[in-house]
Amino acid sequence: MMKRSRLHRSLQIALALTGAAGVLAACGSSSASPSKTSASKTPVVPLVVYGAEGYAPVVAKGFQQATGIPTEMVNHSTGTLLAKISAEAQNPQWGVLWTDGSDAYAALDQQHYLLRGFEPNTGSLTSLGKSLVPADQSYIPTGLTTAAAFVYNSKVVKSPPTSWSSLLTSQWKGAIGMNNPAISGPTYTAVASVMSQQGGVAKGEAYFKKLAANGLHVYPTNKVTLNALLTGAIKVALVQNSAGIGFAMSSPSLKLAYPDKSALLPGVIGIDGKASKTEIAEAKRFADFVYSPKGQALMLSGDPQGDSLFYPIVKGTKPHSQVPNLKAIPTDYPNPIVWGSREASINAWFTSNIVQ
């Protein structure tokens, strides 16, 4: 995508003001919803949403319809979006970032990218949801999945592995596949969790070197790794559980097992603290919309065989029936403040030493 200048963005603002006026004229003052009436009293700018969540485009469209705020969706993998934000450091082009994994947000907060001190008030969080909110309220958890799950083809594998250490045995030589954490954000949280469980970065690197020596295959993203499983190139895929459940809906022979500990993986929204006051106000309304019943419904329907298979953390929202009880899964939540600052260096090490 061509990089936009601030001038370009100013032109977009002018166009947005014109567009908003058109929306209001089309609605008519007597029939406008309260939210659109509110939008008519304040200026609007295009709200730019950088998103890696499968349901994000549907939610963004619903937000635009509900508020009249023009919303531009930029979809990429988490790694690509984080690299884009880093490259735009002196000229940020985003208003909202919405991906999986709180580690990256903790790192962005430490670099003073994120708006602090805001949480939506349109929905109440469960106790688990509240535990995911950082002390400075610099990012907003929106749901949960786990990483990694062990996805296997039950026609080929009768006894799946159930621990990280078992993957190092000769039984699984050349049979395991996972994503590159430098591209797949959810995979970084899984890598951080494994390293934490092993006792730290050095012992974690030693573990992954042993896994590579045992024939580990590394692919870019969940979809590619799971397709390798379907073609028989590997026997077990280490991926985000929502992706595995989604593939199993189309390929019933695929089953999920969980390791001794699988990392809790929050879906997270961050707001660009360097955006204009107007765009920050819109970003807050976007987060409010996500926590609202309408936003929650769109999250559950927007990517029915993928990210919509999450564990809700807003009270009153129920997960899909295909999603297993989270209490039955041994979980781990590596400290995002500790592991977020290590993400760039660990991803670089993984790419140099494990990806072949």
ZAVOKOL-302617 format. One record per residue (C-alpha): residue number from 1; residue in three letters; chain; x, y, z. Coordinates in pm, 1 decimal. Example, Ala and Ser with C-alpha at 12.3 -4.5 7.8 and 13.67 -1.06 7.14 Angstrom:
! ZAVOKOL-302617
n, res, chain, east, north, up
1, ALA, A, 1230.0, -450.0, 780.0 $
2, SER, A, 1367.0, -106.0, 714.0 $
END
This chain:
! ZAVOKOL-302617
n, res, chain, east, north, up
1, MET, A, 0.0, 0.0, 0.0 $
2, MET, A, 128.7, 344.0, -88.2 $
3, LYS, A, 238.1, 528.8, 223.4 $
4, ARG, A, 7.6, 820.4, 295.9 $
5, SER, A, 136.0, 1162.1, 387.6 $
6, ARG, A, -16.0, 1387.7, 646.2 $
7, LEU, A, -139.8, 1605.7, 356.2 $
8, HIS, A, -310.2, 1303.7, 206.6 $
9, ARG, A, -469.5, 1237.3, 539.9 $
10, SER, A, -590.4, 1598.1, 564.9 $
11, LEU, A, -754.2, 1555.9, 228.1 $
12, GLN, A, -917.5, 1238.7, 357.4 $
13, ILE, A, -1048.4, 1433.6, 654.1 $
14, ALA, A, -1208.0, 1688.8, 421.9 $
15, LEU, A, -1359.5, 1411.4, 214.3 $
16, ALA, A, -1482.1, 1240.9, 529.5 $
17, LEU, A, -1654.6, 1557.5, 645.7 $
18, THR, A, -1826.3, 1577.1, 309.2 $
19, GLY, A, -1913.8, 1209.6, 329.6 $
20, ALA, A, -2053.4, 1241.4, 679.4 $
21, ALA, A, -2271.4, 1529.4, 568.8 $
22, GLY, A, -2400.8, 1310.1, 287.9 $
23, VAL, A, -2478.8, 1030.1, 530.4 $
24, LEU, A, -2672.3, 1266.2, 753.4 $
25, ALA, A, -2861.0, 1417.0, 463.1 $
26, ALA, A, -2955.8, 1069.8, 346.1 $
27, CYS, A, -3072.5, 971.6, 692.4 $
28, GLY, A, -3284.4, 1281.7, 751.9 $
29, SER, A, -3294.4, 1447.4, 1092.6 $
30, SER, A, -3620.1, 1289.5, 1204.1 $
31, SER, A, -3506.3, 930.1, 1148.0 $
32, ALA, A, -3139.1, 948.4, 1248.1 $
33, SER, A, -3028.4, 708.2, 1520.2 $
34, PRO, A, -2888.8, 863.8, 1842.0 $
35, SER, A, -2534.0, 761.9, 1748.1 $
36, LYS, A, -2555.5, 921.4, 1404.2 $
37, THR, A, -2708.2, 1235.4, 1554.1 $
38, SER, A, -2408.9, 1253.1, 1786.9 $
39, ALA, A, -2172.1, 1215.8, 1492.8 $
40, SER, A, -2338.4, 1514.3, 1322.1 $
41, LYS, A, -2232.2, 1747.8, 1603.5 $
42, THR, A, -1862.8, 1666.6, 1590.6 $
43, PRO, A, -1611.2, 1651.3, 1306.7 $
44, VAL, A, -1517.6, 1309.4, 1174.2 $
45, VAL, A, -1201.9, 1173.9, 1014.5 $
46, PRO, A, -1142.2, 833.1, 860.6 $
47, LEU, A, -1071.6, 585.9, 1140.2 $
48, VAL, A, -790.9, 358.2, 1022.2 $
49, VAL, A, -805.9, 9.3, 1175.1 $
50, TYR, A, -500.3, -215.8, 1138.8 $
51, GLY, A, -642.2, -562.9, 1198.0 $
52, ALA, A, -531.9, -926.8, 1191.1 $
53, GLU, A, -854.7, -1063.0, 1340.1 $
54, GLY, A, -1072.2, -1248.0, 1088.3 $
55, TYR, A, -1386.6, -1078.8, 1216.1 $
56, ALA, A, -1237.7, -727.3, 1221.1 $
57, PRO, A, -1363.0, -621.2, 872.7 $
58, VAL, A, -1719.8, -721.3, 961.4 $
59, VAL, A, -1703.2, -536.4, 1293.7 $
60, ALA, A, -1553.8, -229.8, 1124.6 $
61, LYS, A, -1833.5, -228.4, 869.2 $
62, GLY, A, -2092.3, -257.9, 1145.6 $
63, PHE, A, -1926.3, 26.6, 1335.3 $
64, GLN, A, -1933.9, 250.6, 1029.2 $
65, GLN, A, -2301.1, 171.6, 968.5 $
66, ALA, A, -2387.5, 240.4, 1331.8 $
67, THR, A, -2197.4, 567.2, 1368.1 $
68, GLY, A, -2147.6, 713.9, 1020.7 $
69, ILE, A, -1773.8, 733.7, 1092.2 $
70, PRO, A, -1580.6, 632.0, 776.3 $
71, THR, A, -1363.3, 335.6, 869.3 $
72, GLU, A, -1067.0, 211.4, 667.3 $
73, MET, A, -967.7, -149.8, 732.0 $
74, VAL, A, -606.5, -257.2, 672.1 $
75, ASN, A, -578.7, -637.8, 695.3 $
76, HIS, A, -247.8, -819.6, 733.4 $
77, SER, A, -82.5, -1074.1, 960.3 $
78, THR, A, 17.8, -947.6, 1304.6 $
79, GLY, A, 388.1, -948.4, 1221.0 $
80, THR, A, 331.9, -744.0, 906.5 $
81, LEU, A, 117.2, -488.8, 1091.2 $
82, LEU, A, 370.8, -448.0, 1370.9 $
83, ALA, A, 647.7, -397.1, 1115.3 $
84, LYS, A, 428.0, -140.4, 939.9 $
85, ILE, A, 367.7, 49.9, 1263.6 $
86, SER, A, 739.3, 48.1, 1338.2 $
87, ALA, A, 819.4, 179.5, 990.1 $
88, GLU, A, 559.3, 456.0, 1033.2 $
89, ALA, A, 693.5, 562.0, 1372.3 $
90, GLN, A, 746.5, 925.0, 1269.6 $
91, ASN, A, 431.9, 940.2, 1058.4 $
92, PRO, A, 175.4, 698.1, 1205.9 $
93, GLN, A, -111.2, 607.7, 977.3 $
94, TRP, A, -321.7, 395.1, 1211.2 $
95, GLY, A, -582.5, 477.0, 1472.7 $
96, VAL, A, -667.6, 129.3, 1603.9 $
97, LEU, A, -461.4, -190.6, 1613.0 $
98, TRP, A, -656.0, -514.6, 1667.9 $
99, THR, A, -463.8, -843.4, 1677.7 $
100, ASP, A, -401.4, -1146.0, 1898.9 $
101, GLY, A, -144.4, -1142.2, 2178.3 $
102, SER, A, -84.5, -881.0, 2448.4 $
103, ASP, A, 296.3, -906.0, 2430.3 $
104, ALA, A, 325.6, -671.3, 2134.3 $
105, TYR, A, 96.5, -417.2, 2301.4 $
106, ALA, A, 302.4, -417.9, 2619.3 $
107, ALA, A, 608.2, -345.8, 2403.4 $
108, LEU, A, 427.4, -68.4, 2213.7 $
109, ASP, A, 320.0, 82.1, 2544.7 $
110, GLN, A, 679.0, 80.4, 2670.7 $
111, GLN, A, 767.5, 277.3, 2355.4 $
112, HIS, A, 485.5, 526.3, 2431.4 $
113, TYR, A, 280.4, 442.0, 2122.4 $
114, LEU, A, -47.9, 367.1, 2298.1 $
115, LEU, A, -319.4, 574.8, 2457.7 $
116, ARG, A, -343.1, 498.1, 2829.0 $
117, GLY, A, -625.6, 515.6, 3078.8 $
118, PHE, A, -920.8, 400.9, 2869.5 $
119, GLU, A, -1143.0, 94.6, 2886.5 $
120, PRO, A, -1486.4, 58.1, 2722.3 $
121, ASN, A, -1791.9, 93.5, 2943.5 $
122, THR, A, -2047.6, -67.6, 2715.2 $
123, GLY, A, -1990.6, -416.2, 2854.8 $
124, SER, A, -1871.7, -570.1, 3183.2 $
125, LEU, A, -1572.6, -801.3, 3178.6 $
126, THR, A, -1565.9, -1141.8, 3341.7 $
127, SER, A, -1311.8, -1193.7, 3619.9 $
128, LEU, A, -1079.0, -1358.2, 3367.0 $
129, GLY, A, -1125.2, -1064.0, 3132.9 $
130, LYS, A, -1045.3, -815.3, 3410.1 $
131, SER, A, -723.3, -1003.0, 3485.7 $
132, LEU, A, -604.1, -928.4, 3130.5 $
133, VAL, A, -640.5, -549.1, 3161.4 $
134, PRO, A, -300.9, -383.1, 3216.6 $
135, ALA, A, -255.2, -157.6, 3518.2 $
136, ASP, A, -216.9, 153.5, 3302.5 $
137, GLN, A, -512.2, 55.2, 3078.0 $
138, SER, A, -296.0, 95.5, 2769.1 $
139, TYR, A, -469.5, -180.6, 2572.8 $
140, ILE, A, -809.0, -346.5, 2567.1 $
141, PRO, A, -863.2, -725.3, 2576.6 $
142, THR, A, -1155.9, -834.3, 2359.2 $
143, GLY, A, -1160.2, -1216.7, 2377.3 $
144, LEU, A, -942.4, -1523.8, 2427.6 $
145, THR, A, -802.1, -1818.6, 2237.1 $
146, THR, A, -505.3, -2042.4, 2320.6 $
147, ALA, A, -170.7, -2107.7, 2153.6 $
148, ALA, A, -59.6, -2355.1, 2076.8 $
149, ALA, A, -295.3, -2646.3, 2038.1 $
150, PHE, A, -173.2, -2975.8, 1891.7 $
151, VAL, A, -388.9, -3041.1, 1582.9 $
152, TYR, A, -360.5, -3388.4, 1431.3 $
153, ASN, A, -525.5, -3610.3, 1172.6 $
154, SER, A, -695.4, -3887.6, 1369.3 $
155, LYS, A, -681.9, -4117.3, 1062.3 $
156, VAL, A, -302.8, -4109.9, 1085.4 $
157, VAL, A, -229.6, -4036.3, 1452.1 $
158, LYS, A, -404.7, -4249.8, 1714.5 $
159, SER, A, -215.2, -4123.8, 2020.1 $
160, PRO, A, -131.4, -3753.1, 1985.4 $
161, PRO, A, 141.7, -3585.7, 2186.1 $
162, THR, A, 25.9, -3413.4, 2502.9 $
163, SER, A, 341.2, -3238.3, 2622.9 $
164, TRP, A, 607.6, -3010.5, 2480.7 $
165, SER, A, 882.5, -3253.7, 2581.6 $
166, SER, A, 721.4, -3542.4, 2392.3 $
167, LEU, A, 770.7, -3353.5, 2063.7 $
168, LEU, A, 1145.4, -3415.8, 2096.7 $
169, THR, A, 1112.1, -3794.7, 2078.2 $
170, SER, A, 1189.7, -4003.1, 1770.8 $
171, GLN, A, 818.8, -4082.2, 1732.2 $
172, TRP, A, 764.8, -3727.0, 1604.7 $
173, LYS, A, 1081.4, -3686.2, 1400.2 $
174, GLY, A, 999.2, -3480.0, 1090.1 $
175, ALA, A, 630.6, -3485.1, 1178.8 $
176, ILE, A, 576.4, -3150.4, 1357.5 $
177, GLY, A, 492.1, -2816.8, 1196.2 $
178, MET, A, 445.2, -2466.8, 1338.9 $
179, ASN, A, 431.2, -2104.1, 1225.8 $
180, ASN, A, 714.6, -1852.7, 1214.9 $
181, PRO, A, 651.6, -1620.4, 1513.2 $
182, ALA, A, 800.6, -1329.1, 1319.4 $
183, ILE, A, 498.7, -1349.5, 1086.2 $
184, SER, A, 231.3, -1506.7, 1306.3 $
185, GLY, A, 174.7, -1299.6, 1621.1 $
186, PRO, A, -13.6, -1574.7, 1807.1 $
187, THR, A, 286.0, -1802.3, 1758.6 $
188, TYR, A, 514.1, -1559.8, 1940.3 $
189, THR, A, 297.6, -1593.5, 2252.5 $
190, ALA, A, 325.9, -1972.2, 2222.5 $
191, VAL, A, 703.8, -1947.7, 2186.4 $
192, ALA, A, 723.4, -1713.6, 2486.8 $
193, SER, A, 513.1, -1954.9, 2689.5 $
194, VAL, A, 735.3, -2251.2, 2600.0 $
195, MET, A, 1050.1, -2053.3, 2683.4 $
196, SER, A, 897.0, -1947.3, 3014.5 $
197, GLN, A, 802.9, -2307.7, 3093.0 $
198, GLN, A, 1155.2, -2421.5, 3003.6 $
199, GLY, A, 1303.1, -2174.2, 3251.9 $
200, GLY, A, 1398.2, -1871.4, 3041.9 $
201, VAL, A, 1522.5, -1757.7, 2703.2 $
202, ALA, A, 1846.6, -1957.3, 2694.8 $
203, LYS, A, 1676.8, -2284.2, 2793.5 $
204, GLY, A, 1392.3, -2205.8, 2556.4 $
205, GLU, A, 1631.5, -2155.5, 2266.6 $
206, ALA, A, 1791.7, -2488.7, 2353.0 $
207, TYR, A, 1447.4, -2653.1, 2340.6 $
208, PHE, A, 1365.8, -2512.2, 1997.3 $
209, LYS, A, 1707.8, -2612.1, 1863.8 $
210, LYS, A, 1632.7, -2969.5, 1972.3 $
211, LEU, A, 1290.9, -2945.2, 1808.3 $
212, ALA, A, 1452.4, -2821.5, 1485.6 $
213, ALA, A, 1706.1, -3104.1, 1501.9 $
214, ASN, A, 1413.0, -3344.0, 1526.3 $
215, GLY, A, 1286.1, -3221.5, 1189.5 $
216, LEU, A, 1053.7, -2933.2, 1278.0 $
217, HIS, A, 880.7, -2772.1, 978.0 $
218, VAL, A, 814.1, -2397.2, 993.6 $
219, TYR, A, 548.5, -2225.6, 784.0 $
220, PRO, A, 427.3, -1863.3, 772.0 $
221, THR, A, 76.5, -1877.5, 922.2 $
222, ASN, A, -196.2, -2102.1, 1065.6 $
223, LYS, A, -359.9, -2163.7, 727.5 $
224, VAL, A, -38.8, -2279.1, 560.1 $
225, THR, A, 58.5, -2500.4, 853.3 $
226, LEU, A, -285.7, -2661.3, 868.9 $
227, ASN, A, -286.3, -2721.1, 494.5 $
228, ALA, A, 48.1, -2900.8, 538.3 $
229, LEU, A, -129.4, -3121.1, 792.5 $
230, LEU, A, -413.4, -3193.9, 551.2 $
231, THR, A, -173.2, -3290.3, 271.0 $
232, GLY, A, 22.4, -3523.0, 498.7 $
233, ALA, A, 343.9, -3320.0, 494.6 $
234, ILE, A, 328.4, -3320.4, 874.8 $
235, LYS, A, 137.2, -3521.6, 1135.2 $
236, VAL, A, 86.6, -3256.3, 1404.9 $
237, ALA, A, 35.2, -2881.6, 1362.8 $
238, LEU, A, 111.7, -2644.0, 1650.7 $
239, VAL, A, -135.6, -2360.5, 1591.1 $
240, GLN, A, -387.5, -2129.8, 1756.7 $
241, ASN, A, -677.1, -2341.0, 1882.2 $
242, SER, A, -945.4, -2134.4, 1702.0 $
243, ALA, A, -775.0, -2204.1, 1368.6 $
244, GLY, A, -759.1, -2575.2, 1445.3 $
245, ILE, A, -1124.7, -2589.7, 1549.5 $
246, GLY, A, -1221.1, -2405.1, 1232.7 $
247, PHE, A, -1032.1, -2646.6, 1007.1 $
248, ALA, A, -1183.7, -2941.9, 1193.3 $
249, MET, A, -1531.6, -2812.0, 1108.7 $
250, SER, A, -1453.5, -2880.6, 740.5 $
251, SER, A, -1225.8, -3180.9, 798.8 $
252, PRO, A, -1377.0, -3386.3, 1084.1 $
253, SER, A, -1078.0, -3621.5, 1100.6 $
254, LEU, A, -877.1, -3333.3, 1245.1 $
255, LYS, A, -873.9, -3334.1, 1625.0 $
256, LEU, A, -717.9, -3115.6, 1890.4 $
257, ALA, A, -503.4, -3210.0, 2187.3 $
258, TYR, A, -346.1, -2967.7, 2429.7 $
259, PRO, A, 5.7, -2967.1, 2574.2 $
260, ASP, A, 86.3, -2958.1, 2943.0 $
261, LYS, A, 39.6, -2581.1, 2919.0 $
262, SER, A, -111.8, -2381.7, 2632.5 $
263, ALA, A, -75.6, -2003.0, 2642.7 $
264, LEU, A, -379.4, -1784.6, 2692.1 $
265, LEU, A, -393.4, -1556.8, 2389.8 $
266, PRO, A, -605.2, -1242.4, 2426.4 $
267, GLY, A, -745.7, -1057.7, 2127.6 $
268, VAL, A, -638.5, -700.0, 2193.9 $
269, ILE, A, -721.4, -347.4, 2079.1 $
270, GLY, A, -472.7, -62.9, 2111.0 $
271, ILE, A, -535.8, 302.5, 2028.9 $
272, ASP, A, -267.5, 520.3, 1870.8 $
273, GLY, A, -180.7, 773.4, 2140.0 $
274, LYS, A, -28.7, 1004.1, 1875.9 $
275, ALA, A, -344.8, 1025.7, 1664.7 $
276, SER, A, -552.8, 1342.5, 1650.3 $
277, LYS, A, -804.9, 1409.2, 1927.2 $
278, THR, A, -1083.3, 1340.9, 1679.4 $
279, GLU, A, -945.7, 1004.1, 1571.5 $
280, ILE, A, -875.5, 905.3, 1932.7 $
281, ALA, A, -1237.3, 986.5, 2018.7 $
282, GLU, A, -1350.8, 770.4, 1726.8 $
283, ALA, A, -1118.4, 490.2, 1832.5 $
284, LYS, A, -1274.0, 496.4, 2179.7 $
285, ARG, A, -1618.5, 469.7, 2020.1 $
286, PHE, A, -1489.8, 175.8, 1814.7 $
287, ALA, A, -1376.6, -4.0, 2130.0 $
288, ASP, A, -1709.8, 77.2, 2294.3 $
289, PHE, A, -1883.7, -74.0, 1991.3 $
290, VAL, A, -1675.4, -392.3, 2017.8 $
291, TYR, A, -1785.9, -441.3, 2380.5 $
292, SER, A, -2152.9, -371.9, 2295.6 $
293, PRO, A, -2398.9, -656.6, 2226.7 $
294, LYS, A, -2394.9, -568.7, 1854.7 $
295, GLY, A, -2014.9, -571.8, 1841.9 $
296, GLN, A, -1995.8, -900.0, 2030.4 $
297, ALA, A, -2246.7, -1056.5, 1790.2 $
298, LEU, A, -2038.8, -946.1, 1491.5 $
299, MET, A, -1723.3, -1091.6, 1649.3 $
300, LEU, A, -1904.2, -1424.3, 1685.6 $
301, SER, A, -2031.7, -1423.0, 1326.2 $
302, GLY, A, -1758.8, -1244.5, 1128.9 $
303, ASP, A, -1519.4, -1537.7, 1084.5 $
304, PRO, A, -1727.3, -1847.8, 1163.6 $
305, GLN, A, -1450.9, -2102.3, 1095.8 $
306, GLY, A, -1166.5, -1900.0, 1239.6 $
307, ASP, A, -1127.7, -1618.6, 1487.9 $
308, SER, A, -1499.0, -1618.3, 1577.8 $
309, LEU, A, -1428.1, -1941.2, 1768.9 $
310, PHE, A, -1298.5, -1746.0, 2069.2 $
311, TYR, A, -1374.4, -1742.5, 2441.5 $
312, PRO, A, -1576.6, -1428.4, 2518.7 $
313, ILE, A, -1469.9, -1218.3, 2816.9 $
314, VAL, A, -1761.5, -971.9, 2808.6 $
315, LYS, A, -2039.1, -1087.1, 3039.8 $
316, GLY, A, -2347.5, -1215.7, 2859.5 $
317, THR, A, -2160.2, -1335.6, 2549.1 $
318, LYS, A, -2141.3, -1711.4, 2500.2 $
319, PRO, A, -1884.8, -1903.1, 2291.1 $
320, HIS, A, -1982.4, -2125.7, 2001.5 $
321, SER, A, -2068.2, -2484.3, 2092.0 $
322, GLN, A, -1761.9, -2615.0, 1902.7 $
323, VAL, A, -1528.2, -2437.7, 2144.0 $
324, PRO, A, -1419.0, -2666.5, 2431.7 $
325, ASN, A, -1449.2, -2561.5, 2792.7 $
326, LEU, A, -1149.3, -2344.4, 2874.5 $
327, LYS, A, -1139.6, -2486.2, 3228.7 $
328, ALA, A, -1046.0, -2824.4, 3078.5 $
329, ILE, A, -732.6, -2683.5, 2912.4 $
330, PRO, A, -410.4, -2638.5, 3113.4 $
331, THR, A, -308.2, -2279.6, 3046.7 $
332, ASP, A, -23.3, -2039.3, 3097.4 $
333, TYR, A, -11.5, -1659.7, 3063.6 $
334, PRO, A, 345.2, -1538.2, 3015.7 $
335, ASN, A, 387.8, -1188.4, 3158.1 $
336, PRO, A, 340.8, -953.7, 2857.5 $
337, ILE, A, 556.2, -683.1, 3016.0 $
338, VAL, A, 848.2, -926.3, 3039.8 $
339, TRP, A, 799.0, -1109.3, 2710.6 $
340, GLY, A, 674.7, -816.6, 2501.5 $
341, SER, A, 1008.4, -638.5, 2517.8 $
342, ARG, A, 1181.4, -958.7, 2403.5 $
343, GLU, A, 958.5, -1022.3, 2100.5 $
344, ALA, A, 1175.2, -858.4, 1834.1 $
345, SER, A, 1498.8, -1025.5, 1947.4 $
346, ILE, A, 1341.1, -1369.8, 1995.8 $
347, ASN, A, 1168.6, -1354.7, 1657.3 $
348, ALA, A, 1496.6, -1257.5, 1493.0 $
349, TRP, A, 1674.7, -1543.8, 1669.4 $
350, PHE, A, 1399.2, -1790.1, 1568.7 $
351, THR, A, 1416.4, -1682.1, 1204.6 $
352, SER, A, 1795.8, -1712.2, 1196.1 $
353, ASN, A, 1828.5, -2037.7, 1389.3 $
354, ILE, A, 1508.1, -2239.8, 1346.4 $
355, VAL, A, 1347.2, -2143.8, 1015.2 $
356, GLN, A, 1505.1, -2349.0, 737.6 $
END
